[in-house]
Amino acid sequence: MASDADYVEFIVDQIECRDRISYRKMFGEYAVYYDNKVVLLICDNRCFVKPTPGGRAHIGEVTEAPAYPGAKPSFVIEDRLEDREWFTELVKITARELPEPKPKKKKAKL
């Protein structure tokens, strides 16, 4: 089941620094970016945050699961999504600890 746009908008609206957030539909699901870093995935109307040590410490007792078959486990966030301050801080911590995205290679002209 693909995620619906209303759920994606709800998740994105919970992040207080909206000007630094963007999202993109991929394969019927969504990737959410903070300053051009993928910080979370929304799959089957569930929120999966990329795992980081700081995120783990912020969450406390974490639930982990793959966002889709074959994916690495991520932190599943369900019961604290409406706590905007807590969720925003989790997104910021995650973004700080993730590496910068690799520059895209330019395609060679034939």
N, C-alpha and C positions, 0 to 999 in steps of 0.2 A: 504494500500500500504506500503510495507516495504521500509526502507531507503536503498539507494544504497551505495556501498563501496566508490565510488568516492566522494560523499558528505561527508561521515564520514571522509575520509582522508583530505578533504578541511578543515573541522572544526578543526580537531586535528592539522593540520599544522598551523592554525591561532594562536595557543597557543605557545608562545615563549619558554617556559621551557619544551620542548618536552621530555627530559629525565625523567621528573616526571609524564608523562602522559601515560596512557594505556587505552585500550578500549576492550570491549567484546560484542559479539553479543548475544542478549537474545530475544528469541521469535520473531525473524525477525527484531528486532530493536537493538539499541546499547546503552550501558552505558559507559560513559567516566569517568575515574578515575584520580584524582590528588593525589599523595601520598596515594594510596589505598582507597581514599574516593570517592564515586560517587558524582561528582559535576554537571553533566549534562546528559541528555538523548537526543538521537537523534531518533525521531519517525516521520515517513512519511516525511523524508527529512526536518524536522524542528528541531531547537535547543531549548531545554527546560532546563534552569538552575535552580538548586535547590534554593528555596527562602531563603534569609537571610536578616537581617536588613542592613548590610553593602552593600550587593548586591543591595538592593532597593535604598539606598542612592547613590550608584555609577551610577546606571542606570538613576535615576530621575523618569520620567514618565514611569511606567512599564505597560506592557501588560501581563496578567496572563491567563493561560489556562492549563487544564490537558494534560499531554503528551499522555495519552491513557484513554479510558473509565474507570471510577472508580478511577483514580489517583488523588492525591492532586494537586492543581494548582501550576504551576511553572512559572518562568519568561520566556516569549517567546522572543528570540533574533532573529531578522531578518535583520534589516537595518544597524547594526553596526558590523557584522561579519568580514568584511574586514578591520576593524580598529584593527590591531593585538595588539597594545599597550593597547587600551581600553579593548578589549576582554580578553587579558591575565590578566590584573589587576582584572577584574570581576571574573575570574576563581580562582585567588589567594585569593581574599577576601572571596569568597564562601567557599573554602577549609579551610581557617583559622577559619571560624565561624561554620562549621559543626562538630558534635561530631566525635570522633574516632570510627571506625567501631568496632562492638562487636566481640570478638574472636569467631571463629567457634568452636562448640562443637565437640569433637571427638566421633565418633560412637563407641558404645560398641561392643566388639567382642562376638560373640555367641559361 
